[in-house]
Amino acid sequence: MATHLEEYLSFYQALEEPGYAVLVTGEWGAGKTYQVLNCIPEEKRYYVSLFGVQTVEQLHAEVMAIASPKLSKMSASLNQASEKVAAGGGVFALAGLTPSVFNAIFKRDMEPDRTLIFDDIERSGLVIKDLLGVINSYVEHHKFRVVAIAHDEKVAQEFFSMKEKIFGQTVRVEAHVDEAFNSFLEKNKDRRAKEFVTRYRGDILETFNSSEVQSLRVLRHVIEDVSRLSHCLTDKHFSNSNAMSELVKLFTAMDVETRMSRLGRDSLNDRKSIFIGYRVRAGLSEDEKPKKPDLMEANERYASIDLASSLLSDDIIFSMFFEGRYPEKRIQECLDSSSYFIKPSEAAPWKVVINFDEIDDAAVEVALEKMNRQFKERSVTNSGEMLHIFSLKMMMVEKGIEKGNLDELVVTCKAYIDDLLKSGELPPRDTDWQWYEEFSRSYEGMGFWVPESAADHFKTVKNHLIMSREKALENQIPKIWDDLKTLMLTDAKQFLEKVSPTANGGNHYAMIPLFNHVQAEAFVGAWLSSPKHNWRYISLALANRYSNGRIEHDLKVEKVWVKEVYNELERAVAAETGFGALRISRVIPDVFRNIVEDK
């Protein structure tokens, strides 16, 4: 069945000297050029892209170069014959400068037996008025059928305002999504990816059509991205068609929304809370009712998709759609934690409870009992799991599922953390300076379920956990210092790598306040009692540790210690003579002197 574009262009091509041009419009990326060229065979058209065309003369030149190859070849000899003409662009400049000559040559060598197609009109350097004048000259004076393709809606609107004078018909093109899908998929040579995309073609197209986006460029990107996603999945995931259908729909919707800049990072940060918060406040009066979040607006476009679904966590969405990274392990963990793959009898209790929507009540009750027992016995020591348990208990209190209030629960959660710290079972903080981000928003692919009313309470508990893990590290400092002291005596190069940032990595304690817990006299004693060839590496380690402003930021608490070590070294210099005094003086880092002098 012919499209409306095919029908009209077929009618238009049958006209002799129609006296008007046709304007083809449509959304960006809808495949307008492709469809027009499909409607008008190559032997019946002259196709001219105006991309980069800056002048009327250059536009005429482009037309003649395509429509009259013989005339185009003549330009070389004319260039040699006239310096003036050559400077202006050969025969094309001649045509532009002397319209009568141009018209004579044009009429002799070009017949309006083909349709003239002007594409990329908004990408030329011509002003609309001049461009319309050129189109009018080909229609009125040279009797051509002219089709102009406008990819920009604003330009199309400006052209449309001139419709009565130049354009006798405007045809708006809709994307041929099915046809384009087949074309894009055919180019995919990856068997596994192609099979996956083909299997869930219906889900991709349903979601893409629901987005109301007409851009085939975006569709092509979606197909490529779904193909890439397929390589992050195992055969176990492939075998669950219901899970894959939901995954593909969610992924496609997020891909389209982010590519169209309708959803940004802020719109997707803590999606579950955005939904809950808006629904809680939606019942307020019109004056107090909040503006509908972008995420909610987007969600309404997709009848069969929940954009707050935990099938893909916030951090995975950020990685894929804003950073171009597909974290395979994290994606698999997130899917495995969903109701599609979780086995209640084997899964961590909090995973069953958080998926209560889609798991039988009996299994949820068993898991809830286990989770509460874990809370009472302090048996969970992993920070991510603890925060999931804490947030779920806050949700249950807020919903009236569990007795008590949020303030009391905060006290109980902090007591849980304190008990682990006291017993030595709380893991110390990691040595990476960004260590706490590992459980800042989610854990094992699932965001923490924090009701808006409990946000501050949850933040209080999380901050207490962070500080307690820092305290747990402090409790280990005597052991850490013993290990570092051994390195000072035996392998000062390794000491340097441990306590200062280097390009080699392994700088475990480079950004960790540490030496403020070590006596300056003991440190200097270990330094000066080490082999002389180690002294320089220890000095370099300290100089590197406190350079680039680190002593004023991450390591600020060690500033007093640095001054104490400096004074100890100066006393050691005073106690020596000759080369002994000079040797000690030469290993005192300049940064130490700068810190001491900076009162």
Buried (B, 14 or more C-beta within 10 A) or exposed (E): EEBEBBEBBEEBBEEEEBEBBBBBBBBBBBBBBBBBBBBBEEEEBBBBBBEEBEBBBBBBBBBBBBBBEEBBEBBEEBBEEBEEBBEBBBBBBBBBBEEEEBBEBBEEBBEBEBBBBBBBBBBBEBEBEBBBEBBBBBBBEBBBBBBBBBBBBEBBEBBBEBBEEBBBBBBBBBBBBEBBBEBBBEEBEEEEBBEBBEBBBEBBBBBBBBBEBBBBBBBBBBBBBBBBBBEBBEEEBBEBEEBBBBBBBBBBBBBBBBBBEBBEEEBBBBBBBBBBBBEEEEEEEEEEEEEEBBBBBBBEBBEEBBBBBBBBBBBBBBBBBEEEEBBEEBBBBBBBBBBBBBEBEEBBBBBBBBBBEEBEEEBBEBBBEBBBEBBEEBEBEEBBBBBBBBBBBBBBBBEEEBEEEBEEBBEBBBEBBBEBBEEEEBEBBBBEEEBBEBBEBBBBBBBBBBBBBBBEBBEBBBEBBBEBBBBBBBEEBEEBBEEBBEBBBEBBEBBBBBBBBBEEEEBBBBBBBBBBBBBBEEBBBBBBEBEEEBBEBBBBBBBBBBBEEBBEEBBEEBBEBBBBBBBBBBEBBEEBEEEEBEBBEEBBBEBBEEBBEEE
